[in-house]
């Protein structure tokens, strides 16, 4: 007695239309990694980017690195001047928060490509960004400044 199968024969599911070539109906297999992998043949953030081009892969790594550095900069910057009205400050903070969260999600989506190189440059970008904008290496703490940045810390 078979469980989970009702009588008759079942036909295999048809592939999604995104995998079908419209002119001849041939199936194009798309590789999607669900575990970390090394390699320059990847797809990060956008369809077919960087693809199989090694040069574009390095551009992709640089892009992800820069995004992570910018997220750290936005997390620790002071762009809003003291003395501005509460409404203007609130709107500016909301705008900065929106940009920071959007960029952080782009970094997260890039890491979800499961490419080890992308993961390493994302972590390196956050590390360098923190070193430059939040650590005491390049910034001395101001005892009169009780507020460290315009935005609160990122929540998980």
C-alpha atoms as one frame of an Amber mdcrd trajectory, in Angstrom:
protein
   0.000   0.000   0.000   1.463   3.355  -1.059   1.035   6.321   1.203   0.622
   9.862  -0.005  -0.297   8.859  -3.567  -3.732   8.679  -5.005  -4.447   6.350
  -7.903  -3.386   7.167 -11.443  -0.168   8.501 -12.874   1.123  11.950 -12.125
   2.919  13.964 -14.744   6.061  15.806 -13.707   5.569  19.511 -13.025   6.354
  21.796 -15.921   9.307  24.144 -15.489   8.658  27.816 -14.729   8.236  30.006
 -17.761  11.412  31.889 -16.783  13.397  28.748 -17.629  11.783  28.253 -21.039
  13.177  29.727 -24.221  10.224  31.207 -26.070  11.406  30.337 -29.577  12.094
  26.630 -29.303  10.771  25.655 -25.871  14.167  24.358 -24.693  14.824  24.331
 -20.995  17.731  26.394 -19.656  18.925  25.207 -16.278  19.754  27.914 -13.774
  22.230  27.043 -11.050  21.236  28.219  -7.601  23.608  27.495  -4.753  22.179
  26.747  -1.334  25.590  26.261   0.304  28.702  28.421   0.321  30.882  28.048
  -2.760  34.100  29.508  -4.109  34.175  30.798  -7.627  33.873  33.779  -9.904
  30.902  32.415 -11.819  28.140  33.849  -9.647  24.894  35.762  -9.732  24.724
  38.554  -7.168  21.878  41.051  -6.688  20.897  41.221 -10.374  20.099  38.615
 -12.980  23.237  37.432 -14.813  25.501  39.831 -12.863  28.430  39.429 -12.628
  27.974  36.229 -14.631  31.038  34.370 -15.832  33.225  37.464 -16.276  36.074
  37.504 -13.755  36.491  41.263 -14.139  32.835  41.895 -13.383  33.085  39.567
 -10.389  35.792  41.815  -8.931  33.621  44.875  -9.658  30.825  43.093  -7.793
  33.114  42.454  -4.810  34.156  46.102  -4.763  30.488  47.172  -4.939  29.486
  44.950  -1.983  32.513  46.151   0.001  31.569  49.797  -0.644  27.934  49.165
   0.332  29.032  47.678   3.671  31.394  50.606   4.364  28.597  53.091   3.591
  26.227  51.250   5.950  28.791  51.640   8.741  29.352  55.293   7.867  25.613
  55.992   8.011  25.443  54.165  11.343  28.064  56.448  12.899  27.855  59.772
  11.031  26.801  63.171  12.333  25.194  64.998   9.413  22.361  66.762  11.253
  23.399  70.058  12.807  22.428  70.975  16.352  19.796  73.681  16.590  17.671
  72.425  13.681  13.943  72.126  14.255  12.609  68.821  15.543  10.552  68.273
  12.390  13.530  68.819  10.092  15.738  66.613  12.296  13.093  63.897  12.426
  12.620  63.891   8.655  16.375  63.849   8.056  16.820  60.967  10.527  14.006
  59.042   8.836  15.576  59.580   5.420  19.024  58.482   6.665  17.518  55.442
   8.371  15.709  54.465   5.162  18.916  54.704   3.131  20.902  52.756   5.750
  18.351  49.936   6.000  18.004  49.722   2.217  21.767  49.439   1.747  22.048
  46.925   4.600  19.396  44.772   2.923  21.316  44.973  -0.370  24.420  43.689
   1.444  22.309  40.907   2.973  20.890  39.941  -0.420  24.396  39.885  -1.897
  25.553  37.550   0.877  22.559  35.335   0.112  24.252  34.498  -3.192  26.233
  32.047  -0.987  29.465  33.087  -2.692  32.342  32.991  -0.181  34.091  35.958
  -1.801  30.974  38.101  -1.488  30.556  37.047   2.145  34.181  37.884   2.954
  34.091  41.348   1.344  30.783  42.148   3.088  32.334  41.327   6.463  35.528
  43.178   5.493  33.510  46.238   4.434  31.670  46.340   7.755  34.984  45.860
   9.559  36.789  48.645   7.679  33.755  50.928   8.009  33.641  50.387  11.754
  37.393  50.911  12.028  37.199  54.201  10.105  33.997  55.680  11.528  33.405
  54.207  14.991  36.649  53.037  16.537  39.027  55.214  18.515  41.780  54.676
  15.958  40.668  57.646  13.828  38.229  59.387  16.160  38.846  60.589  19.682
  35.808  60.535  21.967  34.429  63.965  22.823  33.443  64.001  26.511  30.900
  66.787  25.881  29.248  64.865  23.052  26.743  62.491  24.606  25.260  61.560
  21.252  27.539  59.462  19.054  25.605  59.511  15.781  22.405  60.727  14.158
  20.917  57.231  14.016  20.379  54.606  16.686  22.149  51.243  16.333  20.796
  48.787  13.760  18.355  46.321  15.269  18.354  42.685  14.270
